[in-house]
């Protein structure tokens, strides 16, 4: 939460609103605790009213017209009756002039249009329309006519569109709040803001200020400004150091968080704001170091610089910031020794309650300083490089409520001593360390935890019994914790508020309890990678993530999966059988279904809805049969569809072309037939991975596949495709470009909010089955023609397989331009001519198979070709040179004589073969056993015969 959202409300106490004769000096602090002196005059003006004052007829008429134009569903304006509007709810008048000076309608839940009749309230000093719903209408221009206005709050009132520049006419305005609108409020420039020279409070948070290049210059002419809140406002890239000195030296609060495009270093003028108490520049794209001048801000209570790119060490000058209460420097690149930093903080920070240094590069250990941070309530040191043992003196931090030291390199053992005085602890996160947690079975902790994370700590082999005392627990994570055996029965009745249970990657045995559905609050259940068996019982109605994958579960799937709140259903790698229940079609919130690698059978459900939110369907490696249902085409949110390794048949339904966001389509290893549809190229242009291997597809590859410019993986192998290898494959532009350097990220990852406020992955589609390489596989089809030279344009391709076809001609020289190629298989074709010398330049080539062709000439030498063995060239009788040491390359004249001799020898060999068959198989066996030379001759003959049979098949 940022500083602006935590400011005290600007509404007056009800007692204050109805009190008339109380002194202004006593009421002022209740009006606005941050600025009592500046607010005093305004406050006195408002509260010095008498209920006996009667409003003017004109202003009463204006208010009546306003009431008539507005919807008032909760009756908050029911008091607007009678002649004296000064007594109406939210209305106050001046006792001297009887004019309306205050209209305070905040949180009245009003709806509709604002009548322009309000323009008649020319003496308004205070206008509050916040937290209403005006349906996205523009802020009325007539508000700019209220010359006396000093306070204007339209926050959360659902205005939209551009801010009228007429607001710049409010020269007396001290407080302006247009924040937090449901509809987008836009500001094209800050010229009108620069005219509000009396302004002390400015909040335009959650507005859209991307076009306001002059925002800093305009703010710089507001000398009395004390609060500046522009968080989440899409501020444009700004050099915050464009001013060395600024005029708003009285600033107390700066909140610019979540403006990621600022891309600046920390501004030097900040260090001169001696009254600054709250500074939030989190998520602003800041870089550079935190300078020593930070120590000048001695009034600072809160500093938030998280989620930037700040580096270097935290300056020791922070030792002078004795008023600090909350420090958040998480999510940066800060380095240094935590001990040095902590000792600087300890110098005088006796009020420090929250210290968040998570997700940096800090080193060191916790000894010698941790126990001295006695005032701390929240300590987050997660995701650093801290090491050593956790000192037992940590148990003396009696004020601690939140402790997160996860994702470090801590070791050693934690015992009861580490928690002896932590009676207020409600969040404990120790995950991703090498800690051993040893507690006596009888230990009863002094705390009542709400969240506990011990992922990858050594907790087992028994499930920790001390958790049985945590009756208010909401989240438990003991994944990868060395736990064996059955879970205790009490875990299922431990807490009525249990929302998340992670016991994944242990050796847990047994069955899931039938009482599982009684855990009404449970939303996350992760028990993957265990040894669970038996059936899946009925689920709680509120479950959102269920991961039971990689177990030994059997039986049919539940006909109902709880309520309709399920987002992630992960049941892969079990022994589940039966059909896929149609109830899954009704899970409209579902984003991922993974039922792969089971024994499911039957037809795919034909009941999918267009208003579904499904991104991933993973049904591969089952025994599903029948056709792909047409209703799958209604899943227009679908990104990844895995139906491979089943028994699906028929043609592809044309409705799938409506899934125009598909990135992966895996239909390999089924019995699908027909031509490859043209709509794949026309409708699925975001496709990156297409796998149709091992089906019954026939015909030619449609030219429209060249429209798949994002395609990185194409596998059409082992079908009945025919015709020439298409030249247009050279137009697959994604295979011409390298991925960004270091791009090893999975294609898609789904995360949910977890323990300690961190997110954790629930499903990652890594495409491991496709090796995450750029590849074309056309093998085992009936392609003819020649190898297209255009394939040489695919310079980023890693693998090319065109084996077991009827492709003739020569190997084009252009293949030498495929500089990223690692695997090339052109075996079992009718290729002839020499191996191009240009292939030697393929420095990444590690797999080469040119066997069983009619290639001739000398095998090129150099680079990767020196590593290939003779099996890369089998069945090419006219090739010579290394590694075929028995075939010495001869001059052309000798080659011709050798060729004639080879033909004569072949005829003799055929004749001898016929005689051999007449002599019986026993004679052959005797020769093979007794003579190695005979064995070699037979193998050579077999090669030759296989070549001829392949040539006959292609003719």
Secondary structure as the mmCIF struct_conf table of DSSP 4:
data_model
#
loop_
_struct_conf.conf_type_id
_struct_conf.id
_struct_conf.beg_label_comp_id
_struct_conf.beg_label_asym_id
_struct_conf.beg_label_seq_id
_struct_conf.end_label_comp_id
_struct_conf.end_label_asym_id
_struct_conf.end_label_seq_id
TURN_TY1_P TURN_TY1_P1 UNK A 3 UNK A 3
HELX_RH_3T_P HELX_RH_3T_P1 UNK A 4 UNK A 6
BEND BEND1 UNK A 7 UNK A 7
HELX_LH_PP_P HELX_LH_PP_P1 UNK A 8 UNK A 9
HELX_LH_PP_P HELX_LH_PP_P2 UNK A 11 UNK A 13
HELX_RH_AL_P HELX_RH_AL_P1 UNK A 14 UNK A 18
BEND BEND2 UNK A 21 UNK A 22
HELX_RH_AL_P HELX_RH_AL_P2 UNK A 24 UNK A 31
TURN_TY1_P TURN_TY1_P2 UNK A 33 UNK A 34
HELX_RH_AL_P HELX_RH_AL_P3 UNK A 36 UNK A 47
TURN_TY1_P TURN_TY1_P3 UNK A 51 UNK A 52
HELX_RH_AL_P HELX_RH_AL_P4 UNK A 57 UNK A 69
STRN STRN1 UNK A 70 UNK A 71
TURN_TY1_P TURN_TY1_P4 UNK A 73 UNK A 74
TURN_TY1_P TURN_TY1_P5 UNK A 76 UNK A 79
BEND BEND3 UNK A 82 UNK A 83
HELX_RH_3T_P HELX_RH_3T_P2 UNK A 85 UNK A 87
BEND BEND4 UNK A 88 UNK A 88
TURN_TY1_P TURN_TY1_P6 UNK A 89 UNK A 90
STRN STRN2 UNK A 91 UNK A 93
TURN_TY1_P TURN_TY1_P7 UNK A 95 UNK A 97
STRN STRN3 UNK A 100 UNK A 104
TURN_TY1_P TURN_TY1_P8 UNK A 106 UNK A 107
STRN STRN4 UNK A 111 UNK A 112
HELX_LH_PP_P HELX_LH_PP_P3 UNK A 113 UNK A 115
HELX_RH_3T_P HELX_RH_3T_P3 UNK A 116 UNK A 120
TURN_TY1_P TURN_TY1_P9 UNK A 122 UNK A 123
STRN STRN5 UNK A 126 UNK A 128
BEND BEND5 UNK A 131 UNK A 131
STRN STRN6 UNK A 133 UNK A 133
TURN_TY1_P TURN_TY1_P10 UNK A 135 UNK A 136
HELX_LH_PP_P HELX_LH_PP_P4 UNK A 137 UNK A 140
HELX_RH_3T_P HELX_RH_3T_P4 UNK A 141 UNK A 145
TURN_TY1_P TURN_TY1_P11 UNK A 147 UNK A 148
STRN STRN7 UNK A 151 UNK A 153
TURN_TY1_P TURN_TY1_P12 UNK A 155 UNK A 156
BEND BEND6 UNK A 157 UNK A 157
STRN STRN8 UNK A 161 UNK A 162
HELX_LH_PP_P HELX_LH_PP_P5 UNK A 163 UNK A 164
HELX_RH_3T_P HELX_RH_3T_P5 UNK A 165 UNK A 169
TURN_TY1_P TURN_TY1_P13 UNK A 171 UNK A 172
STRN STRN9 UNK A 175 UNK A 177
BEND BEND7 UNK A 182 UNK A 183
HELX_LH_PP_P HELX_LH_PP_P6 UNK A 184 UNK A 184
STRN STRN10 UNK A 185 UNK A 186
BEND BEND8 UNK A 188 UNK A 188
BEND BEND9 UNK A 190 UNK A 190
HELX_RH_AL_P HELX_RH_AL_P5 UNK A 191 UNK A 194
TURN_TY1_P TURN_TY1_P14 UNK A 195 UNK A 195
TURN_TY1_P TURN_TY1_P15 UNK A 197 UNK A 198
STRN STRN11 UNK A 201 UNK A 203
TURN_TY1_P TURN_TY1_P16 UNK A 205 UNK A 206
BEND BEND10 UNK A 207 UNK A 207
STRN STRN12 UNK A 208 UNK A 208
TURN_TY1_P TURN_TY1_P17 UNK A 210 UNK A 211
TURN_TY1_P TURN_TY1_P18 UNK A 213 UNK A 214
HELX_RH_AL_P HELX_RH_AL_P6 UNK A 215 UNK A 219
TURN_TY1_P TURN_TY1_P19 UNK A 220 UNK A 221
TURN_TY1_P TURN_TY1_P20 UNK A 223 UNK A 224
STRN STRN13 UNK A 227 UNK A 229
TURN_TY1_P TURN_TY1_P21 UNK A 231 UNK A 232
BEND BEND11 UNK A 233 UNK A 233
HELX_LH_PP_P HELX_LH_PP_P7 UNK A 235 UNK A 237
TURN_TY1_P TURN_TY1_P22 UNK A 240 UNK A 241
BEND BEND12 UNK A 242 UNK A 242
BEND BEND13 UNK A 244 UNK A 245
BEND BEND14 UNK A 247 UNK A 247
TURN_TY1_P TURN_TY1_P23 UNK A 249 UNK A 250
STRN STRN14 UNK A 253 UNK A 255
BEND BEND15 UNK A 258 UNK A 258
TURN_TY1_P TURN_TY1_P24 UNK A 260 UNK A 261
STRN STRN15 UNK A 265 UNK A 265
HELX_LH_PP_P HELX_LH_PP_P8 UNK A 266 UNK A 267
HELX_RH_3T_P HELX_RH_3T_P6 UNK A 268 UNK A 272
TURN_TY1_P TURN_TY1_P25 UNK A 274 UNK A 275
STRN STRN16 UNK A 278 UNK A 280
TURN_TY1_P TURN_TY1_P26 UNK A 282 UNK A 283
BEND BEND16 UNK A 284 UNK A 284
STRN STRN17 UNK A 287 UNK A 289
HELX_RH_3T_P HELX_RH_3T_P7 UNK A 292 UNK A 296
TURN_TY1_P TURN_TY1_P27 UNK A 298 UNK A 299
STRN STRN18 UNK A 302 UNK A 304
BEND BEND17 UNK A 307 UNK A 308
STRN STRN19 UNK A 309 UNK A 313
HELX_LH_PP_P HELX_LH_PP_P9 UNK A 314 UNK A 315
HELX_RH_3T_P HELX_RH_3T_P8 UNK A 316 UNK A 320
TURN_TY1_P TURN_TY1_P28 UNK A 322 UNK A 323
STRN STRN20 UNK A 326 UNK A 328
BEND BEND18 UNK A 331 UNK A 332
STRN STRN21 UNK A 333 UNK A 337
HELX_RH_AL_P HELX_RH_AL_P7 UNK A 338 UNK A 346
TURN_TY1_P TURN_TY1_P29 UNK A 347 UNK A 348
BEND BEND19 UNK A 350 UNK A 351
STRN STRN22 UNK A 354 UNK A 356
BEND BEND20 UNK A 359 UNK A 360
STRN STRN23 UNK A 361 UNK A 363
BEND BEND21 UNK A 366 UNK A 366
TURN_TY1_P TURN_TY1_P30 UNK A 367 UNK A 369
HELX_RH_3T_P HELX_RH_3T_P9 UNK A 370 UNK A 372
TURN_TY1_P TURN_TY1_P31 UNK A 374 UNK A 375
BEND BEND22 UNK A 377 UNK A 377
STRN STRN24 UNK A 378 UNK A 380
BEND BEND23 UNK A 383 UNK A 384
STRN STRN25 UNK A 387 UNK A 389
HELX_LH_PP_P HELX_LH_PP_P10 UNK A 390 UNK A 391
HELX_RH_3T_P HELX_RH_3T_P10 UNK A 392 UNK A 396
TURN_TY1_P TURN_TY1_P32 UNK A 398 UNK A 399
STRN STRN26 UNK A 402 UNK A 404
BEND BEND24 UNK A 407 UNK A 408
STRN STRN27 UNK A 409 UNK A 411
BEND BEND25 UNK A 412 UNK A 412
STRN STRN28 UNK A 413 UNK A 414
HELX_RH_3T_P HELX_RH_3T_P11 UNK A 416 UNK A 419
TURN_TY1_P TURN_TY1_P33 UNK A 420 UNK A 421
TURN_TY1_P TURN_TY1_P34 UNK A 423 UNK A 424
STRN STRN29 UNK A 427 UNK A 429
BEND BEND26 UNK A 432 UNK A 433
STRN STRN30 UNK A 436 UNK A 437
TURN_TY1_P TURN_TY1_P35 UNK A 441 UNK A 442
BEND BEND27 UNK A 446 UNK A 447
BEND BEND28 UNK A 450 UNK A 450
STRN STRN31 UNK A 451 UNK A 453
TURN_TY1_P TURN_TY1_P36 UNK A 455 UNK A 456
BEND BEND29 UNK A 457 UNK A 457
STRN STRN32 UNK A 458 UNK A 458
BEND BEND30 UNK A 461 UNK A 462
HELX_LH_PP_P HELX_LH_PP_P11 UNK A 463 UNK A 464
HELX_RH_3T_P HELX_RH_3T_P12 UNK A 465 UNK A 469
TURN_TY1_P TURN_TY1_P37 UNK A 471 UNK A 472
STRN STRN33 UNK A 475 UNK A 477
TURN_TY1_P TURN_TY1_P38 UNK A 479 UNK A 480
BEND BEND31 UNK A 481 UNK A 481
STRN STRN34 UNK A 484 UNK A 486
HELX_LH_PP_P HELX_LH_PP_P12 UNK A 487 UNK A 488
HELX_RH_3T_P HELX_RH_3T_P13 UNK A 489 UNK A 492
BEND BEND32 UNK A 493 UNK A 494
TURN_TY1_P TURN_TY1_P39 UNK A 496 UNK A 497
STRN STRN35 UNK A 500 UNK A 502
BEND BEND33 UNK A 505 UNK A 506
STRN STRN36 UNK A 507 UNK A 509
BEND BEND34 UNK A 510 UNK A 510
HELX_RH_3T_P HELX_RH_3T_P14 UNK A 514 UNK A 518
TURN_TY1_P TURN_TY1_P40 UNK A 520 UNK A 521
STRN STRN37 UNK A 524 UNK A 526
BEND BEND35 UNK A 529 UNK A 530
STRN STRN38 UNK A 533 UNK A 534
HELX_LH_PP_P HELX_LH_PP_P13 UNK A 538 UNK A 540
TURN_TY1_P TURN_TY1_P41 UNK A 541 UNK A 542
STRN STRN39 UNK A 545 UNK A 547
BEND BEND36 UNK A 550 UNK A 551
STRN STRN40 UNK A 552 UNK A 556
HELX_LH_PP_P HELX_LH_PP_P14 UNK A 557 UNK A 558
BEND BEND37 UNK A 559 UNK A 559
BEND BEND38 UNK A 562 UNK A 564
STRN STRN41 UNK A 568 UNK A 570
BEND BEND39 UNK A 573 UNK A 574
STRN STRN42 UNK A 575 UNK A 578
HELX_LH_PP_P HELX_LH_PP_P15 UNK A 579 UNK A 581
HELX_RH_3T_P HELX_RH_3T_P15 UNK A 582 UNK A 586
TURN_TY1_P TURN_TY1_P42 UNK A 588 UNK A 589
STRN STRN43 UNK A 592 UNK A 594
BEND BEND40 UNK A 597 UNK A 598
STRN STRN44 UNK A 599 UNK A 602
HELX_LH_PP_P HELX_LH_PP_P16 UNK A 603 UNK A 605
TURN_TY1_P TURN_TY1_P43 UNK A 610 UNK A 611
STRN STRN45 UNK A 616 UNK A 618
BEND BEND41 UNK A 621 UNK A 622
STRN STRN46 UNK A 623 UNK A 626
HELX_LH_PP_P HELX_LH_PP_P17 UNK A 627 UNK A 629
HELX_RH_3T_P HELX_RH_3T_P16 UNK A 630 UNK A 634
TURN_TY1_P TURN_TY1_P44 UNK A 636 UNK A 637
STRN STRN47 UNK A 640 UNK A 642
BEND BEND42 UNK A 645 UNK A 646
STRN STRN48 UNK A 647 UNK A 650
HELX_LH_PP_P HELX_LH_PP_P18 UNK A 651 UNK A 653
HELX_RH_3T_P HELX_RH_3T_P17 UNK A 654 UNK A 658
TURN_TY1_P TURN_TY1_P45 UNK A 660 UNK A 661
BEND BEND43 UNK A 663 UNK A 663
STRN STRN49 UNK A 664 UNK A 666
BEND BEND44 UNK A 669 UNK A 670
STRN STRN50 UNK A 671 UNK A 675
HELX_LH_PP_P HELX_LH_PP_P19 UNK A 676 UNK A 677
TURN_TY1_P TURN_TY1_P46 UNK A 678 UNK A 678
HELX_RH_AL_P HELX_RH_AL_P8 UNK A 679 UNK A 683
TURN_TY1_P TURN_TY1_P47 UNK A 685 UNK A 686
STRN STRN51 UNK A 689 UNK A 691
BEND BEND45 UNK A 694 UNK A 695
STRN STRN52 UNK A 696 UNK A 699
HELX_LH_PP_P HELX_LH_PP_P20 UNK A 700 UNK A 702
HELX_RH_3T_P HELX_RH_3T_P18 UNK A 703 UNK A 707
TURN_TY1_P TURN_TY1_P48 UNK A 709 UNK A 710
STRN STRN53 UNK A 713 UNK A 715
BEND BEND46 UNK A 718 UNK A 719
STRN STRN54 UNK A 720 UNK A 724
HELX_LH_PP_P HELX_LH_PP_P21 UNK A 725 UNK A 726
HELX_RH_3T_P HELX_RH_3T_P19 UNK A 727 UNK A 731
HELX_RH_3T_P HELX_RH_3T_P20 UNK A 733 UNK A 736
BEND BEND47 UNK A 737 UNK A 737
HELX_LH_PP_P HELX_LH_PP_P22 UNK A 738 UNK A 740
TURN_TY1_P TURN_TY1_P49 UNK A 741 UNK A 742
BEND BEND48 UNK A 747 UNK A 747
STRN STRN55 UNK A 748 UNK A 753
HELX_RH_3T_P HELX_RH_3T_P21 UNK A 755 UNK A 757
STRN STRN56 UNK A 759 UNK A 765
HELX_RH_3T_P HELX_RH_3T_P22 UNK A 768 UNK A 770
TURN_TY1_P TURN_TY1_P50 UNK A 771 UNK A 772
STRN STRN57 UNK A 775 UNK A 777
BEND BEND49 UNK A 780 UNK A 781
STRN STRN58 UNK A 782 UNK A 784
BEND BEND50 UNK A 785 UNK A 785
STRN STRN59 UNK A 786 UNK A 786
HELX_RH_3T_P HELX_RH_3T_P23 UNK A 789 UNK A 793
TURN_TY1_P TURN_TY1_P51 UNK A 795 UNK A 796
STRN STRN60 UNK A 799 UNK A 801
BEND BEND51 UNK A 804 UNK A 805
STRN STRN61 UNK A 808 UNK A 808
BEND BEND52 UNK A 809 UNK A 809
HELX_RH_3T_P HELX_RH_3T_P24 UNK A 813 UNK A 817
TURN_TY1_P TURN_TY1_P52 UNK A 819 UNK A 820
STRN STRN62 UNK A 823 UNK A 825
BEND BEND53 UNK A 828 UNK A 829
STRN STRN63 UNK A 832 UNK A 833
HELX_LH_PP_P HELX_LH_PP_P23 UNK A 834 UNK A 836
HELX_RH_3T_P HELX_RH_3T_P25 UNK A 837 UNK A 841
TURN_TY1_P TURN_TY1_P53 UNK A 843 UNK A 844
STRN STRN64 UNK A 847 UNK A 849
BEND BEND54 UNK A 852 UNK A 853
STRN STRN65 UNK A 854 UNK A 858
HELX_LH_PP_P HELX_LH_PP_P24 UNK A 859 UNK A 860
BEND BEND55 UNK A 862 UNK A 862
HELX_RH_3T_P HELX_RH_3T_P26 UNK A 863 UNK A 867
HELX_RH_3T_P HELX_RH_3T_P27 UNK A 870 UNK A 872
BEND BEND56 UNK A 873 UNK A 873
TURN_TY1_P TURN_TY1_P54 UNK A 874 UNK A 875
TURN_TY1_P TURN_TY1_P55 UNK A 877 UNK A 877
STRN STRN66 UNK A 878 UNK A 880
STRN STRN67 UNK A 881 UNK A 881
TURN_TY1_P TURN_TY1_P56 UNK A 882 UNK A 883
STRN STRN68 UNK A 884 UNK A 884
TURN_TY1_P TURN_TY1_P57 UNK A 885 UNK A 886
HELX_RH_AL_P HELX_RH_AL_P9 UNK A 892 UNK A 919
HELX_RH_AL_P HELX_RH_AL_P10 UNK A 921 UNK A 930
HELX_RH_AL_P HELX_RH_AL_P11 UNK A 932 UNK A 954
#
